[in-house]
């Protein structure tokens, strides 16, 4: 799709491309301990999209997915990087996913829970990151278990331990890293969802802009850009999504 002045203007109403970045998902974005600067796959894609538009990129950084989504929905950012979910689709036009990430449950070693189907009982409390993709998904799917919302995705296991909850839910890699720091925890053997990480822009920017962003994502998947970014940042377990 050809970049026209109107499409460029749709993405840069302030003169810059404002990219909403969620540091709550370490697979896609992190902060450099020495410099304080964010880095990761989503930052690489934001910079590449800005390069294609011929626009400077301003990173608008948040600690949770919910805040990152709100920034795009409220048009305080022009693009964002988050999981596709129907609840977010009213105000945001999504691309097809560029990365697939697995959602898993974590329990204590002594827990009687062995399978995903055993989680959804009234006796169980499940910790999730507030506003995350798996929060939205489990809010719809769990009929009996009680959901306890941690302030952010990285705080899920801390909340799970501090409040003596029965289950923690989150991105597999984050849970594995936390389990390594806290002996006596284990992941269940099967994922409960596949999180489809996509780019998005406010629907108010128009269908031409949304389509341009969709084609950008497809081109960066097919060219190997996304795979190279995952490898460059040593991300394990996330897969490049198939063509949309």
Order of alpha helices (4+ residues) and beta strands (2+ residues): alpha-beta-beta-beta-alpha-beta-alpha-beta-beta-beta-beta-alpha-beta-alpha-beta-alpha-beta-beta-alpha-alpha-beta
